[in-house]
Amino acid sequence: MKLGNIIEYIDRQRIICAVIMEVKNKKLRLLTENDREIKLSLSRVSHKSGTCLDLSLSRYELVAALKAGAKKRKDLVSSVNIKELWDILHTEQEWVDLATMTELCFPGSPDGDHEAAVVRAIFNDRLYFKFDHNRFSPNSEKRVEQIAAHRRKEARRNLVIEEGGAWLKMAVQDTSSFSSDSLSGDQLEYVKILKSFYLFEKESLHYALGKAMLEKAGMRAGEAVFQLLVKLGVWDKNKNIELYRYKIPISFPAEIMKKAAEMAGLTTDRGIGREDLTELSVITIDGQSTTDFDDALSIEDKGDHYRLGIHISDVGHFIKKGDIIDQEALARGSSIYMMDQKISMIPPELSEDLCSLKAGELRPAISIMVKISQFYEILDYEIVPSIIRVKQQLTYYDVNTVADGDKEIVTLHAIAKNFREYRLSRGAVQITLPEINIQKNEKEELSVTRINRESAGRMLVAETMIMANWLMARFLAKHNVPAIFRSQPEPRKRLYKKNEGTLFQNWMQRRLLSRFMLGCKPEHHSGLGLDSYVTATSPIRKYYDLATQRQIRATLGLEELCTADEIERATQLLAQPMSCVSKMQYSRRRYWLLKYLEKRIGQKEEAIALCKLKNGYQVLIPEYMLECELPLSSGIELKPEDLIQIRIQHVNARKDVISVFMG
């Protein structure tokens, strides 16, 4: 390096032309074409020319010469055909020196300006060559395609940010209504990015892109994004976004629906090896909106005893272990029931028809036939594969209406009450709390009602299903068959005896229950007061129940038995989807309850003090069975179970917020 040499270096993705004013300790002091003096390490020089400038020239003249030289080199760049060079050289995959490259581009007697032009050309288009000071290596065909693909992706990304951001800004400012059907292909892409950004935030694959679009549009993240998607007609204002967050499938894949359609045409005959119970007066008892009936009851007066029949739809008769519908059901884990939506575990053609205990239809069942004494005590039982035909489909309301006058209902209710007493005498923890039912009418108006879960119909069904599950657990245990058994350790504390607790005590007792556990062997269930327990009475709706039903079917000789390892594996696979189902149903129920309360700001309610918190109290609003926090009020000290008056101050269902104050 000599004083006066013209060199070039790269700064912020640009090649700068400069002249050496001083060399000292491998550092150069330069005057650039931009009329700046800088210091530069020798290692940063990208090209050194043999051309020298006379340093006795004025600074103005030096800068002018540098600008003229830079322009000449830029002009020469247009004569360099990089693609043509690559076509000639890429098969060799060897390093090529600058002199050779320059000679290929400028045959004859190239000079330093020609060399600099080659460096500039390859720097400007790094698709075909990589370079290291004064030598170049052609990229492979695969590498060229990778770089080209990345450039296309980056160009598309920048276009999406630019045009998508502009469109979002326009959409926010536009006062007219939108329809998702009217969105163009590009706009649908912007919406997809926005949805992913809103739902999954930093975990979204489109997080950086969505953030850049919003910044371009001058928008903030959060609720504004949701409101924009509502305005665009993509979501309605009550959209259940948790379905997306938990990745819960709403519809069934085409191949599942095709298989279900094929099965829907199957008919049920009386079958070989099934007990014909079609002459029994079999009834179902469910809610008014129920469409999938998987359990039914019958009762016979035999003079010296009663014969109770608890009949469970034999779903395993139709859905075979491991087939595509079974695999889909396992992935879902359970049907999901919400005020505004029902998502079935198995296709409706099966859940609401072929597998459903519909009135008047022959159906295969697993029947638990229980011999009951005249004092309503269990004497004996047997479990049999059967054929049944439901005679009546009753609602809880129907049963409550005739609870004191219909002989069969009276008997069923008496059996249920006696069985509960049996459980309570063995330490069962009876939690008696009302259920809050939320409904929406044709005008989209919400209403909230409290359902007495201890009404004749609900109590009758609850206890007979617990009885059936217990007897099936004992049946499996007797035959040493592994299944998904449920157990529960003793509660951390008992607040009352039997079913004598107040509303407050029942609510707090639920908090003190130990978590239930799942295992392949029977163990004591303290909450139910039973020595063993499974759930197998809802095989249409819950995969746990279907898996257990299959073990009963196998014990009855209807299919192959699953091993303990297979049961354990199914339990593990169900853990994640069942967690999502539980969260989904809880969050959606809470959303609609808060939505109802949004219209009741300022309304007074009675509340029960539960416990003291750091900055207030936790209280329960019995009218809605809803917990919330009450800020501390000066001079007021509350004790657990104190009754107080509160006033609803603010509710936002979308943000899951409710605030109240004393008043």
C-alpha positions as CSV (number, residue, x, y, z in Angstrom):
1,M,0.0,0.0,0.0
2,K,1.4,3.4,-1.0
3,L,0.4,6.9,-0.4
4,G,-2.0,8.1,-3.2
5,N,-3.2,4.6,-4.0
6,I,-6.9,4.4,-4.9
7,I,-8.6,1.7,-2.9
8,E,-12.1,0.5,-2.3
9,Y,-13.8,-0.8,0.8
10,I,-17.3,-1.9,1.8
11,D,-19.4,0.2,4.2
12,R,-23.1,-0.5,4.9
13,Q,-23.5,-2.7,1.8
14,R,-22.0,0.0,-0.4
15,I,-18.5,0.1,-2.1
16,I,-16.7,3.3,-1.4
17,C,-13.8,4.7,-3.4
18,A,-11.0,6.4,-1.4
19,V,-7.4,7.5,-1.6
20,I,-4.7,6.6,0.9
21,M,-3.4,9.7,2.8
22,E,-1.4,7.9,5.4
23,V,-0.3,4.3,6.3
24,K,0.5,3.6,10.0
25,N,0.5,0.4,12.0
26,K,-1.6,-1.5,9.4
27,K,-4.1,1.3,9.5
28,L,-5.0,3.6,6.7
29,R,-6.0,7.2,6.8
30,L,-8.3,7.8,3.8
31,L,-10.1,10.5,2.0
32,T,-13.3,9.2,0.5
33,E,-15.3,10.1,-2.5
34,N,-17.8,11.5,0.0
35,D,-15.2,14.1,1.2
36,R,-14.7,12.3,4.5
37,E,-11.5,11.4,6.3
38,I,-11.6,8.1,8.0
39,K,-9.3,5.5,9.4
40,L,-9.5,1.9,8.1
41,S,-7.9,-1.4,8.9
42,L,-5.9,-2.9,5.9
43,S,-8.1,-6.1,6.2
44,R,-11.2,-4.2,5.1
45,V,-9.8,-3.2,1.7
46,S,-11.9,-4.9,-1.0
47,H,-9.8,-3.7,-3.9
48,K,-6.4,-1.9,-4.4
49,S,-5.7,-0.2,-7.7
50,G,-2.2,0.5,-9.1
51,T,-3.6,3.9,-10.0
52,C,-2.3,6.7,-7.8
53,L,-3.5,10.3,-7.2
54,D,-1.1,13.2,-6.7
55,L,-1.6,14.1,-3.0
56,S,-0.3,17.6,-3.7
57,L,-3.7,18.3,-5.4
58,S,-6.3,20.2,-3.4
59,R,-8.8,18.3,-1.4
60,Y,-11.5,19.4,-3.8
61,E,-9.5,18.0,-6.7
62,L,-8.8,14.7,-5.0
63,V,-12.6,14.2,-4.2
64,A,-13.5,15.1,-7.8
65,A,-11.0,12.6,-9.1
66,L,-12.4,9.9,-6.8
67,K,-15.9,10.6,-7.9
68,A,-14.9,10.4,-11.5
69,G,-13.1,7.1,-10.9
70,A,-16.1,5.7,-9.0
71,K,-18.5,6.7,-11.9
72,K,-16.2,5.1,-14.5
73,R,-16.2,1.8,-12.5
74,K,-19.9,1.9,-12.1
75,D,-20.4,2.4,-15.8
76,L,-18.0,-0.6,-16.5
77,V,-20.2,-2.9,-14.3
78,S,-22.9,-3.0,-17.0
79,S,-20.4,-4.8,-19.2
80,V,-19.9,-7.6,-16.7
81,N,-22.2,-10.6,-17.4
82,I,-22.2,-12.5,-14.1
83,K,-24.5,-15.2,-15.2
84,E,-22.4,-15.9,-18.3
85,L,-19.3,-16.1,-16.2
86,W,-21.0,-18.6,-13.8
87,D,-22.2,-20.7,-16.8
88,I,-18.5,-21.0,-17.8
89,L,-17.0,-21.6,-14.4
90,H,-19.5,-23.3,-12.1
91,T,-18.8,-26.9,-13.2
92,E,-15.2,-26.6,-11.9
93,Q,-16.0,-25.4,-8.4
94,E,-12.6,-23.9,-8.0
95,W,-11.4,-20.5,-6.8
96,V,-10.6,-18.0,-9.6
97,D,-8.2,-15.1,-9.1
98,L,-9.3,-11.5,-9.8
99,A,-6.9,-11.1,-12.8
100,T,-8.4,-14.2,-14.5
101,M,-12.0,-13.0,-13.9
102,T,-11.2,-9.6,-15.2
103,E,-9.5,-11.0,-18.3
104,L,-12.7,-13.1,-19.0
105,C,-14.9,-10.0,-18.7
106,F,-12.6,-7.6,-20.4
107,P,-10.3,-9.4,-22.9
108,G,-7.2,-7.3,-24.0
109,S,-5.4,-5.2,-21.5
110,P,-7.7,-4.6,-18.4
111,D,-6.6,-2.2,-15.8
112,G,-7.4,-1.4,-12.2
113,D,-10.7,0.1,-13.1
114,H,-11.8,-3.1,-14.9
115,E,-10.8,-5.2,-11.9
116,A,-12.7,-2.9,-9.5
117,A,-15.7,-3.2,-11.9
118,V,-15.6,-7.0,-11.6
119,V,-15.5,-6.8,-7.8
120,R,-18.4,-4.4,-7.8
121,A,-20.5,-6.5,-10.2
122,I,-20.0,-9.6,-8.1
123,F,-20.6,-7.7,-4.9
124,N,-23.9,-6.3,-6.3
125,D,-25.2,-9.7,-7.3
126,R,-24.0,-12.4,-4.9
127,L,-26.2,-15.0,-6.4
128,Y,-23.5,-16.7,-8.5
129,F,-20.2,-16.2,-6.7
130,K,-18.7,-15.9,-3.3
131,F,-15.5,-13.9,-3.0
132,D,-12.6,-13.7,-0.6
133,H,-10.4,-10.6,-1.3
134,N,-8.9,-11.1,-4.7
135,R,-10.4,-14.4,-5.6
136,F,-13.9,-15.8,-6.4
137,S,-15.6,-19.2,-6.2
138,P,-18.7,-20.1,-8.2
139,N,-21.7,-21.3,-6.2
140,S,-23.1,-24.8,-7.0
141,E,-26.4,-25.0,-8.8
142,K,-28.1,-26.0,-5.6
143,R,-26.7,-23.1,-3.7
144,V,-27.7,-20.7,-6.5
145,E,-31.3,-22.0,-6.3
146,Q,-31.3,-21.6,-2.5
147,I,-30.1,-18.0,-2.6
148,A,-32.6,-17.2,-5.4
149,A,-35.4,-18.8,-3.3
150,H,-34.3,-16.8,-0.2
151,R,-34.3,-13.6,-2.3
152,R,-37.8,-14.3,-3.6
153,K,-39.0,-15.0,0.0
154,E,-37.4,-11.8,1.2
155,A,-38.9,-9.8,-1.7
156,R,-42.3,-11.3,-0.9
157,R,-41.9,-10.6,2.8
158,N,-41.1,-6.9,2.1
159,L,-44.0,-6.7,-0.3
160,V,-46.3,-8.2,2.3
161,I,-45.1,-5.7,5.0
162,E,-45.4,-2.8,2.6
163,E,-48.8,-3.6,1.0
164,G,-50.2,-5.5,3.9
165,G,-49.5,-2.7,6.3
166,A,-51.0,-0.2,3.9
167,W,-54.1,-2.3,3.5
168,L,-54.5,-2.8,7.3
169,K,-54.2,1.0,7.8
170,M,-56.9,1.6,5.2
171,A,-59.2,-1.1,6.8
172,V,-58.9,0.5,10.2
173,Q,-59.8,3.9,8.8
174,D,-62.6,2.7,6.5
175,T,-66.0,3.1,8.0
176,S,-67.8,0.7,5.6
177,S,-68.4,-2.9,6.4
178,F,-66.4,-5.8,5.1
179,S,-67.1,-9.4,4.2
180,S,-64.5,-12.2,4.4
181,D,-66.0,-13.5,1.1
182,S,-64.9,-10.3,-0.7
183,L,-61.2,-10.5,0.4
184,S,-58.7,-11.0,-2.4
185,G,-56.0,-13.7,-2.3
186,D,-53.3,-11.3,-1.0
187,Q,-55.7,-9.9,1.6
188,L,-56.5,-13.4,2.8
189,E,-52.8,-14.0,3.2
190,Y,-52.5,-10.8,5.3
191,V,-55.5,-12.0,7.4
192,K,-53.8,-15.4,7.9
193,I,-50.7,-13.7,9.2
194,L,-52.7,-11.4,11.5
195,K,-54.7,-14.3,12.9
196,S,-51.6,-16.3,13.7
197,F,-49.9,-13.3,15.3
198,Y,-52.9,-12.6,17.5
199,L,-53.5,-16.2,18.5
200,F,-50.0,-17.4,19.2
201,E,-48.0,-14.2,19.7
202,K,-44.3,-14.9,20.0
203,E,-44.9,-18.6,19.3
204,S,-46.4,-17.8,15.9
205,L,-44.4,-18.6,12.8
206,H,-45.6,-15.2,11.5
207,Y,-44.8,-13.2,14.6
208,A,-42.0,-11.0,13.1
209,L,-44.0,-10.5,9.9
210,G,-47.2,-9.7,11.7
211,K,-45.5,-7.2,14.0
212,A,-43.9,-5.5,11.0
213,M,-47.2,-5.2,9.3
214,L,-48.9,-3.7,12.3
215,E,-46.0,-1.2,12.8
216,K,-46.4,-0.2,9.1
217,A,-50.1,0.3,9.7
218,G,-49.5,2.2,12.9
219,M,-51.4,-0.4,14.9
220,R,-50.8,-1.9,18.3
221,A,-51.0,-5.6,19.1
222,G,-53.7,-7.0,21.3
223,E,-57.4,-6.3,21.3
224,A,-57.1,-3.9,18.4
225,V,-56.1,-6.8,16.2
226,F,-59.1,-8.9,17.3
227,Q,-61.5,-6.0,16.6
228,L,-60.0,-5.5,13.2
229,L,-60.5,-9.2,12.3
230,V,-64.1,-8.8,13.5
231,K,-64.5,-5.7,11.3
232,L,-63.1,-7.6,8.3
233,G,-65.8,-10.2,8.7
234,V,-63.2,-12.9,9.5
235,W,-64.4,-13.5,13.0
236,D,-67.6,-12.5,14.8
237,K,-67.5,-10.6,18.0
238,N,-67.9,-13.7,20.1
239,K,-65.5,-15.9,18.2
240,N,-64.1,-18.8,20.2
241,I,-60.4,-18.2,19.6
242,E,-59.5,-20.8,22.2
243,L,-60.3,-23.4,19.6
244,Y,-57.4,-22.1,17.6
245,R,-55.1,-21.7,20.5
246,Y,-55.7,-25.2,21.7
247,K,-55.7,-26.5,18.1
248,I,-59.0,-28.3,18.5
249,P,-60.4,-29.6,15.3
250,I,-63.9,-28.5,14.6
251,S,-64.7,-30.6,11.6
252,F,-63.7,-34.1,10.6
253,P,-61.3,-35.0,7.7
254,A,-62.9,-36.2,4.5
255,E,-61.8,-39.8,4.9
256,I,-63.4,-39.9,8.4
257,M,-66.7,-38.6,7.1
258,K,-66.6,-41.0,4.2
259,K,-66.1,-44.0,6.6
260,A,-68.8,-42.7,8.9
261,A,-71.2,-42.4,5.9
262,E,-70.5,-45.9,4.9
263,M,-71.2,-47.1,8.5
264,A,-74.3,-45.1,8.8
265,G,-76.1,-47.5,6.5
266,L,-75.4,-50.5,8.9
267,T,-78.4,-52.2,10.5
268,T,-78.6,-53.9,13.9
269,D,-80.0,-57.4,14.2
270,R,-80.6,-59.3,17.4
271,G,-77.2,-60.9,17.0
272,I,-75.7,-64.1,18.4
273,G,-74.5,-64.1,21.9
274,R,-76.5,-61.1,23.0
275,E,-79.3,-61.1,25.5
276,D,-82.6,-59.9,23.9
277,L,-83.9,-57.2,26.2
278,T,-86.1,-55.5,23.7
279,E,-89.3,-56.3,25.7
280,L,-88.0,-54.1,28.6
281,S,-89.5,-50.7,29.1
282,V,-86.2,-48.8,28.5
283,I,-86.0,-45.1,28.9
284,T,-83.3,-42.4,28.5
285,I,-83.2,-39.3,30.7
286,D,-81.2,-36.3,29.4
287,G,-81.2,-32.6,29.0
288,Q,-83.6,-31.1,26.4
289,S,-80.9,-30.3,23.9
290,T,-79.2,-33.8,24.0
291,T,-78.8,-35.5,20.7
292,D,-76.4,-38.3,21.5
293,F,-77.9,-40.9,23.9
294,D,-75.4,-43.3,25.3
295,D,-77.1,-44.5,28.5
296,A,-80.6,-45.8,29.3
297,L,-82.5,-47.3,32.3
298,S,-85.1,-49.9,32.9
299,I,-86.7,-51.2,36.1
300,E,-88.7,-54.4,36.6
301,D,-90.7,-55.3,39.7
302,K,-90.1,-59.0,40.3
303,G,-92.2,-59.3,43.4
304,D,-89.6,-60.1,46.0
305,H,-87.0,-57.9,44.3
306,Y,-86.4,-55.3,41.6
307,R,-84.3,-55.8,38.5
308,L,-82.5,-52.6,37.5
309,G,-81.1,-52.3,34.0
310,I,-78.4,-49.8,33.2
311,H,-77.8,-50.0,29.5
312,I,-74.8,-48.4,27.8
313,S,-74.5,-48.0,24.0
314,D,-72.1,-50.6,22.7
315,V,-70.0,-48.2,20.7
316,G,-67.2,-50.7,20.4
317,H,-69.5,-52.9,18.4
318,F,-69.3,-50.4,15.6
319,I,-65.9,-48.5,16.1
320,K,-63.1,-51.0,16.0
321,K,-59.9,-50.4,18.0
322,G,-57.3,-48.8,15.7
323,D,-59.5,-47.9,12.8
324,I,-59.4,-44.3,11.4
325,I,-62.5,-43.2,13.4
326,D,-61.0,-44.7,16.6
327,Q,-57.7,-42.9,16.0
328,E,-59.5,-39.6,15.4
329,A,-61.5,-40.1,18.6
330,L,-58.4,-40.9,20.6
331,A,-56.8,-37.6,19.3
332,R,-59.8,-35.6,20.3
333,G,-60.3,-37.4,23.7
334,S,-63.8,-36.2,24.3
335,S,-66.8,-34.4,22.9
336,I,-66.9,-30.7,23.8
337,Y,-70.1,-29.1,25.0
338,M,-70.4,-25.3,25.0
339,M,-73.4,-22.9,25.0
340,D,-72.9,-21.9,21.4
341,Q,-71.2,-25.0,19.9
342,K,-70.9,-28.8,20.3
343,I,-67.8,-30.6,18.9
344,S,-68.3,-34.4,18.8
345,M,-65.6,-36.9,19.5
346,I,-67.0,-39.1,16.7
347,P,-68.9,-38.0,13.5
348,P,-72.6,-37.0,14.1
349,E,-73.7,-39.9,11.8
350,L,-72.5,-42.2,14.5
351,S,-72.8,-40.2,17.7
352,E,-76.4,-39.0,17.0
353,D,-77.6,-42.0,15.0
354,L,-76.0,-45.4,14.7
355,C,-74.3,-45.5,18.1
356,S,-77.1,-43.5,19.8
357,L,-79.9,-45.2,21.9
358,K,-82.6,-43.6,19.9
359,A,-86.3,-44.4,20.7
360,G,-87.7,-47.2,18.6
361,E,-84.4,-48.4,17.2
362,L,-82.7,-51.8,17.8
363,R,-79.3,-51.1,19.4
364,P,-76.5,-53.3,20.8
365,A,-75.6,-52.4,24.4
366,I,-73.6,-53.4,27.4
367,S,-76.2,-53.9,30.1
368,I,-75.5,-53.9,33.8
369,M,-78.4,-55.9,35.3
370,V,-78.7,-55.3,39.0
371,K,-80.7,-57.3,41.5
372,I,-82.2,-54.9,44.0
373,S,-83.9,-55.8,47.3
374,Q,-87.3,-54.5,48.3
375,F,-85.4,-52.1,50.6
376,Y,-83.4,-50.9,47.5
377,E,-80.2,-52.5,48.4
378,I,-77.9,-54.2,45.8
379,L,-78.0,-58.0,46.1
380,D,-76.2,-59.1,43.0
381,Y,-75.4,-58.0,39.4
382,E,-74.4,-59.3,36.0
383,I,-73.0,-57.6,32.9
384,V,-74.2,-58.9,29.6
385,P,-74.0,-57.9,25.9
386,S,-77.5,-57.1,24.9
387,I,-79.9,-55.9,22.3
388,I,-82.3,-53.2,23.5
389,R,-85.0,-50.8,22.1
390,V,-85.6,-47.6,23.9
391,K,-89.3,-46.9,24.4
392,Q,-89.2,-43.3,25.7
393,Q,-86.8,-40.5,25.6
394,L,-87.5,-38.3,28.7
395,T,-85.9,-35.0,29.8
396,Y,-85.0,-34.2,33.3
397,Y,-88.0,-31.9,33.4
398,D,-90.3,-34.8,32.4
399,V,-88.9,-36.9,35.2
400,N,-89.2,-34.1,37.8
401,T,-92.8,-33.6,36.8
402,V,-93.8,-37.2,37.4
403,A,-91.3,-37.9,40.2
404,D,-94.0,-38.5,42.8
405,G,-96.6,-40.2,40.6
406,D,-94.9,-42.6,38.2
407,K,-94.2,-45.9,39.9
408,E,-91.1,-46.7,37.8
409,I,-89.6,-43.2,38.4
410,V,-90.4,-43.4,42.1
411,T,-88.6,-46.8,42.3
412,L,-85.6,-45.6,40.4
413,H,-85.3,-42.5,42.6
414,A,-85.6,-44.6,45.7
415,I,-82.8,-46.9,44.5
416,A,-80.6,-43.8,43.7
417,K,-81.2,-42.3,47.1
418,N,-80.4,-45.5,48.9
419,F,-77.2,-45.9,46.8
420,R,-76.1,-42.4,47.7
421,E,-76.6,-43.2,51.4
422,Y,-74.5,-46.3,50.9
423,R,-71.7,-44.2,49.5
424,L,-72.0,-41.5,52.2
425,S,-71.9,-44.1,54.9
426,R,-68.5,-45.2,53.4
427,G,-67.0,-41.7,53.5
428,A,-68.1,-40.2,50.2
429,V,-67.7,-36.5,49.9
430,Q,-70.9,-35.1,48.6
431,I,-70.4,-31.7,46.9
432,T,-73.9,-30.2,46.3
433,L,-73.7,-27.0,44.2
434,P,-76.1,-25.6,41.7
435,E,-75.2,-25.6,38.0
436,I,-75.4,-22.3,36.0
437,N,-77.0,-22.7,32.6
438,I,-76.5,-20.0,30.0
439,Q,-78.8,-19.8,27.0
440,K,-79.2,-17.6,24.0
441,N,-82.5,-16.9,22.2
442,E,-83.3,-16.0,18.6
443,K,-82.6,-12.4,19.3
444,E,-79.1,-13.2,20.5
445,E,-80.2,-12.3,24.1
446,L,-78.5,-14.2,26.9
447,S,-80.3,-15.7,29.9
448,V,-78.9,-17.4,33.0
449,T,-80.7,-20.0,35.1
450,R,-79.6,-22.0,38.1
451,I,-80.1,-25.7,37.8
452,N,-80.8,-27.8,40.8
453,R,-78.5,-30.8,40.4
454,E,-80.3,-32.5,43.2
455,S,-83.7,-32.6,41.4
456,A,-85.2,-36.1,41.1
457,G,-84.2,-36.6,37.4
458,R,-80.6,-35.4,37.7
459,M,-79.9,-37.1,41.0
460,L,-81.5,-40.4,39.7
461,V,-79.3,-40.4,36.6
462,A,-76.1,-39.3,38.4
463,E,-76.3,-42.1,41.1
464,T,-77.3,-44.9,38.7
465,M,-74.4,-44.0,36.4
466,I,-72.0,-44.0,39.4
467,M,-73.4,-47.4,40.4
468,A,-72.9,-48.7,36.9
469,N,-69.3,-47.5,36.7
470,W,-68.6,-49.0,40.2
471,L,-70.1,-52.3,39.2
472,M,-68.1,-52.4,35.9
473,A,-64.9,-51.6,37.9
474,R,-65.6,-54.5,40.3
475,F,-66.4,-56.7,37.3
476,L,-63.0,-55.9,35.7
477,A,-61.2,-56.2,39.0
478,K,-62.8,-59.6,39.6
479,H,-61.5,-60.8,36.3
480,N,-58.1,-59.2,36.9
481,V,-58.4,-57.1,33.7
482,P,-56.4,-53.8,33.4
483,A,-58.4,-50.7,32.6
484,I,-58.4,-47.0,33.2
485,F,-59.3,-47.1,36.9
486,R,-59.9,-43.9,38.8
487,S,-58.9,-43.4,42.4
488,Q,-58.8,-40.4,44.8
489,P,-56.9,-40.0,48.1
490,E,-58.7,-38.6,51.1
491,P,-59.4,-34.8,51.0
492,R,-57.0,-32.6,52.8
493,K,-59.8,-31.7,55.2
494,R,-63.5,-32.5,55.7
495,L,-65.7,-29.5,56.4
496,Y,-69.0,-31.3,57.0
497,K,-70.6,-34.7,57.4
498,K,-72.4,-36.5,54.6
499,N,-74.5,-33.9,52.7
500,E,-75.1,-31.4,55.5
501,G,-72.8,-28.6,54.3
502,T,-73.8,-25.1,53.5
503,L,-73.2,-23.5,50.1
504,F,-70.0,-21.9,51.4
505,Q,-68.8,-25.2,52.9
506,N,-69.6,-27.1,49.7
507,W,-67.7,-24.6,47.6
508,M,-64.6,-24.7,49.9
509,Q,-64.8,-28.4,50.3
510,R,-64.3,-28.8,46.5
511,R,-61.1,-26.9,46.9
512,L,-59.9,-29.3,49.5
513,L,-60.4,-32.5,47.4
514,S,-57.3,-34.3,46.4
515,R,-56.7,-34.8,42.7
516,F,-58.1,-38.0,41.2
517,M,-55.5,-40.4,39.8
518,L,-55.6,-42.8,36.8
519,G,-54.1,-46.3,36.9
520,C,-54.4,-49.8,35.5
521,K,-55.4,-51.3,38.8
522,P,-58.4,-50.7,41.1
523,E,-57.9,-48.4,44.1
524,H,-60.1,-46.7,46.6
525,H,-62.0,-43.5,45.5
526,S,-62.5,-41.4,48.6
527,G,-64.7,-38.8,46.9
528,L,-67.2,-41.4,45.8
529,G,-66.8,-43.7,48.8
530,L,-66.2,-46.7,46.6
531,D,-63.5,-49.4,46.6
532,S,-62.9,-49.2,42.8
533,Y,-64.1,-47.0,40.0
534,V,-64.0,-46.6,36.2
535,T,-66.0,-44.4,33.8
536,A,-67.6,-46.4,31.0
537,T,-71.1,-45.0,30.8
538,S,-70.4,-42.3,28.1
539,P,-68.5,-44.1,25.3
540,I,-70.1,-41.9,22.6
541,R,-68.6,-38.8,24.3
542,K,-65.5,-39.8,26.1
543,Y,-62.6,-41.9,24.9
544,Y,-61.7,-43.0,28.5
545,D,-65.2,-44.6,28.6
546,L,-64.8,-46.2,25.2
547,A,-61.4,-47.7,26.1
548,T,-62.9,-49.1,29.3
549,Q,-65.9,-50.4,27.5
550,R,-63.6,-52.3,25.2
551,Q,-62.0,-54.1,28.1
552,I,-65.5,-55.2,29.3
553,R,-66.4,-56.3,25.8
554,A,-63.1,-58.3,25.7
555,T,-63.9,-59.9,29.1
556,L,-67.3,-60.9,27.6
557,G,-65.6,-62.5,24.7
558,L,-66.5,-59.8,22.1
559,E,-63.0,-58.6,21.2
560,E,-59.3,-59.0,22.1
561,L,-58.1,-57.8,25.5
562,C,-55.8,-54.8,25.7
563,T,-52.6,-55.2,27.8
564,A,-51.7,-53.0,30.8
565,D,-49.0,-51.4,28.6
566,E,-51.7,-50.5,25.9
567,I,-54.0,-49.1,28.6
568,E,-51.1,-47.0,30.0
569,R,-50.2,-45.7,26.6
570,A,-53.8,-44.7,25.9
571,T,-54.0,-42.9,29.2
572,Q,-50.8,-41.0,28.4
573,L,-52.1,-40.1,24.9
574,L,-55.3,-38.8,26.4
575,A,-53.7,-36.5,28.9
576,Q,-53.0,-33.6,26.6
577,P,-56.3,-33.5,24.6
578,M,-58.4,-34.0,27.8
579,S,-56.5,-31.0,29.4
580,C,-57.4,-28.9,26.4
581,V,-61.1,-30.0,26.5
582,S,-61.3,-29.1,30.2
583,K,-59.7,-25.7,29.7
584,M,-61.9,-25.1,26.7
585,Q,-65.2,-25.9,28.4
586,Y,-64.3,-23.8,31.4
587,S,-63.1,-20.8,29.5
588,R,-66.1,-20.8,27.2
589,R,-68.6,-21.1,30.0
590,R,-66.9,-18.3,31.8
591,Y,-66.8,-16.1,28.7
592,W,-70.6,-16.3,28.2
593,L,-71.3,-15.7,31.8
594,L,-69.1,-12.6,31.8
595,K,-70.8,-11.6,28.5
596,Y,-74.1,-11.8,30.3
597,L,-72.8,-9.7,33.1
598,E,-71.5,-7.0,30.7
599,K,-75.1,-5.8,30.5
600,R,-75.4,-5.6,34.2
601,I,-72.8,-3.0,35.2
602,G,-74.0,-1.2,38.4
603,Q,-76.2,-4.1,39.4
604,K,-76.2,-5.1,43.1
605,E,-75.6,-8.7,44.1
606,E,-75.3,-10.8,47.2
607,A,-71.8,-12.3,47.8
608,I,-70.2,-14.7,50.2
609,A,-66.7,-13.9,51.6
610,L,-64.4,-16.8,50.9
611,C,-61.0,-15.8,52.1
612,K,-58.7,-12.8,52.6
613,L,-56.1,-11.9,49.9
614,K,-53.2,-9.6,50.0
615,N,-55.1,-6.6,48.6
616,G,-58.7,-7.6,49.2
617,Y,-61.0,-10.6,49.6
618,Q,-62.0,-13.4,47.3
619,V,-65.8,-13.6,47.2
620,L,-68.4,-15.9,45.6
621,I,-71.5,-14.5,43.8
622,P,-74.0,-17.3,44.4
623,E,-76.5,-16.1,41.8
624,Y,-73.8,-17.0,39.1
625,M,-71.6,-19.3,41.2
626,L,-68.8,-17.0,40.1
627,E,-65.6,-16.1,42.1
628,C,-64.1,-12.6,41.9
629,E,-61.8,-10.3,43.9
630,L,-63.2,-7.6,46.1
631,P,-60.7,-4.7,46.8
632,L,-60.1,-3.8,50.5
633,S,-62.5,-1.2,51.8
634,S,-61.3,1.0,54.6
635,G,-62.5,0.0,58.0
636,I,-64.2,-3.2,56.8
637,E,-63.1,-6.6,58.0
638,L,-64.7,-9.7,56.6
639,K,-64.7,-13.3,57.9
640,P,-65.2,-16.4,55.7
641,E,-68.9,-17.0,55.0
642,D,-69.9,-13.4,55.7
643,L,-72.8,-12.2,53.5
644,I,-72.2,-8.9,51.9
645,Q,-73.7,-6.6,49.1
646,I,-71.5,-5.9,46.2
647,R,-72.0,-3.9,43.0
648,I,-70.7,-4.9,39.6
649,Q,-68.3,-2.2,38.4
650,H,-66.7,-3.4,35.2
651,V,-66.8,-6.6,33.0
652,N,-64.9,-7.5,29.9
653,A,-65.6,-11.0,28.7
654,R,-62.9,-10.9,26.0
655,K,-60.3,-9.9,28.5
656,D,-61.7,-12.3,31.2
657,V,-62.1,-9.3,33.6
658,I,-64.7,-8.6,36.3
659,S,-64.3,-6.0,39.0
660,V,-66.7,-5.4,41.9
661,F,-66.9,-3.1,44.9
662,M,-68.8,-2.9,48.2
663,G,-72.2,-1.2,47.8
